[in-house]
Amino acid sequence: MTTVDPSQAQDVWKDVGKNVEFVSLALTRADQATAQAAVQEFADRSQAIIRSMRIREPEADLRVAIGFSNSAWDYLFPNAAKPKELETFAGVSGPEYSMPSTPGDLFLHIR
């Protein structure tokens, strides 16, 4: 599984840019081993896909962050220490935009 240095984490609110997509996905929790393998494969392949897209459109400054919900972490990584900052997302409201809490397990922020 790809590891990320927390000091390099993407701030989803800063420098939003011209185009941004938020995707929230839910795990079926039907087969833990299959879910773990699928998430690992996605994480491993995602870096190559992102690099390829950056080569094709370098001026786009593509950035992608992948996050896990508190409950997804427990399901996918039961033997791994949970990051101390990981907590259940309660939602955020700002003067212009809001981000509600969702039942999603995997979160993609693409800009």
N, CA, C and O of each residue as an XYZ file, in Angstrom:
444
protein
N       0.856     -1.164      0.000
C       0.000      0.000      0.000
C       0.902      1.227      0.000
O       1.907      1.252      0.710
N       0.563      2.229     -0.773
C       1.311      3.469     -0.839
C       1.146      4.241      0.459
O       0.032      4.370      0.968
N       2.248      4.758      0.999
C       2.152      5.570      2.203
C       2.365      7.026      1.842
O       3.079      7.350      0.894
N       1.729      7.906      2.621
C       1.798      9.331      2.360
C       2.335     10.022      3.600
O       1.903      9.735      4.716
N       3.270     10.925      3.403
C       3.793     11.736      4.489
C       2.736     12.770      4.846
O       2.355     13.568      3.990
N       2.241     12.781      6.105
C       1.183     13.727      6.488
C       1.551     15.182      6.238
O       0.666     16.006      6.008
N       2.843     15.515      6.279
C       3.229     16.905      6.020
C       3.028     17.280      4.556
O       3.033     18.461      4.210
N       2.851     16.283      3.702
C       2.621     16.531      2.280
C       1.145     16.386      1.898
O       0.803     16.396      0.716
N       0.286     16.253      2.889
C      -1.143     16.075      2.618
C      -1.709     17.293      1.898
O      -1.310     18.427      2.161
N      -2.623     17.047      1.005
C      -3.240     18.106      0.213
C      -4.315     18.816      1.022
O      -5.190     18.173      1.601
N      -4.249     20.121      1.060
C      -5.276     20.927      1.710
C      -6.413     21.093      0.703
O      -6.249     21.777     -0.307
N      -7.553     20.481      0.967
C      -8.642     20.498     -0.009
C      -9.325     21.860     -0.106
O     -10.106     22.086     -1.030
N      -9.054     22.756      0.811
C      -9.692     24.081      0.772
C      -8.796     25.142      0.177
O      -9.294     26.140     -0.344
N      -7.482     24.960      0.238
C      -6.541     25.974     -0.236
C      -6.298     25.798     -1.739
O      -6.226     24.673     -2.233
N      -6.176     26.897     -2.450
C      -5.844     26.860     -3.886
C      -6.735     25.891     -4.653
O      -6.248     25.007     -5.357
N      -8.035     26.066     -4.509
C      -8.984     25.151     -5.136
C      -8.771     25.063     -6.637
O      -8.862     23.973     -7.202
N      -8.494     26.164     -7.289
C      -8.262     26.144     -8.720
C      -9.550     26.270     -9.512
O     -10.626     26.494     -8.957
N      -9.416     26.124    -10.796
C     -10.525     26.334    -11.719
C     -11.500     25.157    -11.735
O     -12.710     25.359    -11.841
N     -10.993     23.953    -11.631
C     -11.828     22.754    -11.706
C     -11.541     21.856    -10.514
O     -10.385     21.622    -10.160
N     -12.602     21.358     -9.903
C     -12.419     20.466     -8.768
C     -13.562     19.459     -8.740
O     -14.711     19.789     -9.032
N     -13.223     18.232     -8.384
C     -14.218     17.171     -8.242
C     -14.016     16.497     -6.901
O     -12.885     16.253     -6.479
N     -15.107     16.202     -6.242
C     -15.085     15.432     -5.010
C     -15.882     14.162     -5.281
O     -17.012     14.227     -5.765
N     -15.309     13.030     -4.976
C     -15.991     11.756     -5.183
C     -15.969     10.993     -3.864
O     -14.919     10.834     -3.241
N     -17.127     10.530     -3.455
C     -17.240      9.750     -2.227
C     -17.775      8.371     -2.603
O     -18.814      8.259     -3.254
N     -17.063      7.320     -2.192
C     -17.431      5.950     -2.533
C     -17.687      5.153     -1.259
O     -17.048      5.390     -0.234
N     -18.609      4.220     -1.325
C     -18.917      3.375     -0.171
C     -18.467      1.944     -0.440
O     -18.648      1.419     -1.539
N     -17.886      1.328      0.568
C     -17.510     -0.084      0.490
C     -18.752     -0.936      0.739
O     -19.608     -0.568      1.543
N     -18.851     -2.075      0.050
C     -20.002     -2.958      0.273
C     -19.847     -3.772      1.549
O     -20.832     -4.226      2.130
N     -18.625     -3.949      1.971
C     -18.298     -4.753      3.161
C     -18.803     -6.199      3.024
O     -19.169     -6.835      4.012
N     -18.815     -6.701      1.790
C     -19.234     -8.074      1.536
C     -18.081     -9.059      1.717
O     -18.291    -10.199      2.131
N     -16.851     -8.612      1.404
C     -15.682     -9.490      1.476
C     -14.464     -8.621      1.788
O     -13.958     -7.915      0.916
N     -14.007     -8.678      3.009
C     -12.930     -7.803      3.466
C     -11.649     -7.991      2.645
O     -11.029     -7.005      2.248
N     -11.250     -9.219      2.389
C     -10.009     -9.473      1.648
C     -10.077     -8.897      0.236
O      -9.103     -8.326     -0.255
N     -11.222     -9.049     -0.409
C     -11.392     -8.506     -1.763
C     -11.339     -6.988     -1.738
O     -10.716     -6.378     -2.607
N     -11.981     -6.371     -0.757
C     -11.964     -4.909     -0.633
C     -10.541     -4.412     -0.382
O     -10.111     -3.429     -0.986
N      -9.822     -5.079      0.495
C      -8.446     -4.686      0.778
C      -7.585     -4.768     -0.481
O      -6.805     -3.858     -0.761
N      -7.724     -5.845     -1.233
C      -6.944     -6.028     -2.461
C      -7.308     -4.975     -3.502
O      -6.428     -4.439     -4.177
N      -8.589     -4.677     -3.635
C      -9.034     -3.687     -4.625
C      -8.526     -2.294     -4.279
O      -8.082     -1.557     -5.160
N      -8.589     -1.933     -3.016
C      -8.105     -0.614     -2.595
C      -6.595     -0.530     -2.781
O      -6.089      0.502     -3.222
N      -5.875     -1.583     -2.457
C      -4.429     -1.576     -2.650
C      -4.077     -1.444     -4.124
O      -3.192     -0.670     -4.491
N      -4.774     -2.206     -4.973
C      -4.506     -2.123     -6.416
C      -4.804     -0.729     -6.945
O      -4.035     -0.187     -7.739
N      -5.921     -0.143     -6.510
C      -6.265      1.219     -6.939
C      -5.190      2.211     -6.496
O      -4.750      3.044     -7.288
N      -4.769      2.124     -5.235
C      -3.743      3.039     -4.731
C      -2.443      2.884     -5.509
O      -1.805      3.879     -5.852
N      -2.049      1.655     -5.789
C      -0.820      1.400     -6.536
C      -0.913      1.927     -7.968
O       0.029      2.550     -8.456
N      -2.017      1.688     -8.634
C      -2.182      2.113    -10.039
C      -2.465      3.602    -10.173
O      -2.129      4.207    -11.191
N      -3.076      4.193     -9.161
C      -3.470      5.601     -9.265
C      -2.272      6.500     -9.524
O      -2.387      7.469    -10.274
N      -1.132      6.206     -8.927
C       0.038      7.055     -9.124
C       0.499      7.051    -10.579
O       0.892      8.095    -11.100
N       0.459      5.908    -11.236
C       0.849      5.834    -12.651
C      -0.154      6.593    -13.520
O       0.236      7.271    -14.471
N      -1.422      6.482    -13.201
C      -2.455      7.195    -13.959
C      -2.273      8.703    -13.805
O      -2.348      9.448    -14.782
N      -2.037      9.142    -12.585
C      -1.839     10.575    -12.333
C      -0.603     11.080    -13.061
O      -0.649     12.138    -13.689
N       0.502     10.340    -12.988
C       1.720     10.742    -13.713
C       1.458     10.848    -15.210
O       1.903     11.801    -15.850
N       0.741      9.881    -15.772
C       0.432      9.898    -17.204
C      -0.390     11.127    -17.573
O      -0.136     11.767    -18.592
N      -1.363     11.449    -16.751
C      -2.199     12.621    -17.030
C      -1.398     13.915    -16.908
O      -1.614     14.852    -17.676
N      -0.479     13.973    -15.953
C       0.359     15.167    -15.797
C       1.287     15.359    -16.990
O       1.561     16.490    -17.393
N       1.771     14.256    -17.556
C       2.631     14.337    -18.737
C       1.830     14.874    -19.919
O       2.326     15.699    -20.687
N       0.590     14.405    -20.062
C      -0.250     14.820    -21.189
C      -0.721     16.262    -21.080
O      -0.860     16.950    -22.091
N      -0.966     16.720    -19.857
C      -1.472     18.076    -19.631
C      -0.720     18.734    -18.478
O      -1.306     18.970    -17.421
N       0.578     19.039    -18.660
C       1.365     19.566    -17.544
C       0.854     20.907    -17.002
O       1.017     21.191    -15.815
N       0.246     21.721    -17.846
C      -0.248     23.024    -17.405
C      -1.503     22.922    -16.534
O      -1.896     23.901    -15.899
N      -2.122     21.764    -16.501
C      -3.345     21.585    -15.701
C      -3.052     21.511    -14.206
O      -3.958     21.721    -13.399
N      -1.808     21.218    -13.814
C      -1.417     21.117    -12.407
C      -2.342     20.159    -11.653
O      -2.860     20.491    -10.588
N      -2.539     18.972    -12.218
C      -3.419     17.963    -11.625
C      -2.948     17.571    -10.240
O      -1.766     17.309    -10.019
N      -3.901     17.532     -9.298
C      -3.614     17.078     -7.940
C      -4.738     16.146     -7.515
O      -5.913     16.421     -7.759
N      -4.371     15.049     -6.879
C      -5.349     14.059     -6.443
C      -5.012     13.654     -5.007
O      -3.867     13.334     -4.688
N      -6.029     13.675     -4.152
C      -5.872     13.200     -2.781
C      -6.876     12.075     -2.567
O      -8.018     12.151     -3.020
N      -6.436     11.034     -1.874
C      -7.294      9.897     -1.554
C      -7.387      9.819     -0.034
O      -6.373      9.786      0.663
N      -8.620      9.789      0.467
C      -8.813      9.711      1.907
C      -9.719      8.557      2.288
O     -10.464      8.030      1.462
N      -9.640      8.175      3.547
C     -10.443      7.075      4.077
C     -11.244      7.573      5.271
O     -10.766      8.374      6.074
N     -12.465      7.083      5.367
C     -13.270      7.414      6.544
C     -12.731      6.655      7.748
O     -11.967      5.699      7.612
N     -13.137      7.093      8.903
C     -12.752      6.439     10.144
C     -13.162      4.964     10.121
O     -12.366      4.094     10.474
N     -14.386      4.683      9.711
C     -14.860      3.292      9.692
C     -14.195      2.481      8.578
O     -13.968      1.283      8.744
N     -13.881      3.118      7.444
C     -13.187      2.407      6.369
C     -11.789      1.989      6.827
O     -11.317      0.902      6.495
N     -11.137      2.860      7.589
C      -9.803      2.524      8.102
C      -9.880      1.267      8.955
O      -9.071      0.351      8.807
N     -10.862      1.235      9.849
C     -11.020      0.066     10.723
C     -11.260     -1.208      9.917
O     -10.764     -2.276     10.273
N     -12.020     -1.090      8.833
C     -12.363     -2.251      8.003
C     -11.189     -2.684      7.126
O     -10.887     -3.874      7.028
N     -10.530     -1.713      6.489
C      -9.475     -2.032      5.532
C      -8.128     -2.327      6.179
O      -7.356     -3.140      5.670
N      -7.849     -1.674      7.289
C      -6.533     -1.786      7.921
C      -6.681     -2.156      9.399
O      -6.210     -1.411     10.259
N      -7.319     -3.277      9.717
C      -7.614     -3.601     11.116
C      -6.372     -3.789     11.996
O      -6.452     -3.632     13.214
N      -5.241     -4.121     11.398
C      -4.027     -4.355     12.180
C      -3.049     -3.182     12.134
O      -1.955     -3.254     12.695
N      -3.450     -2.109     11.466
C      -2.572     -0.940     11.347
C      -2.974      0.118     12.369
O      -4.149      0.284     12.699
N      -1.973      0.815     12.852
C      -2.258      1.911     13.782
C      -3.033      3.002     13.043
O      -2.658      3.405     11.942
N      -4.100      3.466     13.650
C      -4.916      4.518     13.040
C      -4.227      5.872     13.253
O      -3.762      6.166     14.354
N      -4.163      6.692     12.202
C      -3.584      8.033     12.389
C      -4.349      8.783     13.477
O      -5.579      8.754     13.509
N      -3.617      9.455     14.368
C      -4.264     10.133     15.490
C      -5.199     11.248     15.029
O      -6.120     11.616     15.758
N      -4.978     11.791     13.832
C      -5.819     12.870     13.315
C      -7.111     12.359     12.683
O      -8.019     13.146     12.414
N      -7.204     11.052     12.445
C      -8.367     10.495     11.758
C      -9.553     10.430     12.708
O      -9.504      9.793     13.760
N     -10.608     11.102     12.306
C     -11.830     11.109     13.102
C     -13.021     11.114     12.146
O     -12.868     11.384     10.955
N     -14.170     10.823     12.658
C     -15.375     10.824     11.830
C     -15.674     12.256     11.400
O     -15.757     13.159     12.233
N     -15.835     12.455     10.097
C     -16.072     13.793      9.541
C     -17.495     14.236      9.830
O     -18.451     13.539      9.489
N     -17.631     15.381     10.452
C     -18.950     15.891     10.836
C     -19.496     16.922      9.858
O     -20.632     17.366     10.021
N     -18.732     17.315      8.852
C     -19.172     18.328      7.912
C     -18.558     19.677      8.236
O     -18.148     19.938      9.367
N     -18.503     20.532      7.220
C     -17.937     21.867      7.366
C     -18.840     22.834      6.619
O     -19.274     22.558      5.500
N     -19.117     23.958      7.240
C     -19.905     25.004      6.582
C     -19.091     26.282      6.566
O     -18.523     26.693      7.578
N     -19.047     26.897      5.406
C     -18.325     28.157      5.270
C     -19.249     29.234      4.737
O     -20.421     28.969      4.471
N     -18.738     30.440      4.578
C     -19.579     31.541      4.111
C     -20.085     31.351      2.682
O     -21.144     31.864      2.317
N     -19.325     30.616      1.883
C     -19.699     30.444      0.488
C     -20.056     28.997      0.133
O     -20.959     28.758     -0.670
N     -19.354     28.040      0.727
C     -19.548     26.641      0.387
C     -19.674     25.801      1.650
O     -19.210     26.183      2.724
N     -20.311     24.651      1.492
C     -20.418     23.694      2.594
C     -20.044     22.310      2.092
O     -20.213     21.992      0.915
N     -19.534     21.495      3.004
C     -19.239     20.112      2.682
C     -19.914     19.265      3.755
O     -19.436     19.186      4.887
N     -21.025     18.637      3.393
C     -21.752     17.851      4.391
C     -21.058     16.529      4.681
O     -20.266     16.033      3.880
N     -21.364     15.984      5.814
C     -20.895     14.647      6.156
C     -21.664     13.658      5.283
O     -22.864     13.821      5.065
N     -20.976     12.639      4.788
C     -21.624     11.619      3.957
C     -21.273     10.245      4.526
O     -20.340     10.123      5.319
N     -22.004      9.227      4.133
C     -21.676      7.881      4.610
C     -20.542      7.228      3.819
O     -20.312      6.027      3.956
N     -19.838      7.992      3.005
C     -18.787      7.435      2.166
C     -17.612      6.891      2.953
O     -17.347      7.308      4.080
N     -16.904      5.940      2.326
C     -15.733      5.320      2.929
C     -14.431      5.811      2.310
O     -13.436      6.014      3.007
N     -14.451      5.999      0.993
C     -13.274      6.485      0.273
C     -13.630      7.838     -0.321
O     -14.718      8.032     -0.863
N     -12.697      8.761     -0.210
C     -12.932     10.121     -0.670
C     -11.816     10.501     -1.634
O     -10.634     10.369     -1.317
N     -12.202     10.970     -2.806
C     -11.226     11.449     -3.796
C     -11.449     12.939     -3.989
O     -12.576     13.394     -4.184
N     -10.365     13.683     -3.933
C     -10.399     15.111     -4.211
C      -9.483     15.310     -5.408
O      -8.274     15.100     -5.315
N     -10.058     15.715     -6.524
C      -9.316     15.832     -7.779
C      -9.421     17.277     -8.243
O     -10.516     17.822     -8.384
N      -8.266     17.886     -8.477
C      -8.289     19.253     -9.006
C      -7.175     19.440    -10.008
O      -7.024     20.526    -10.568
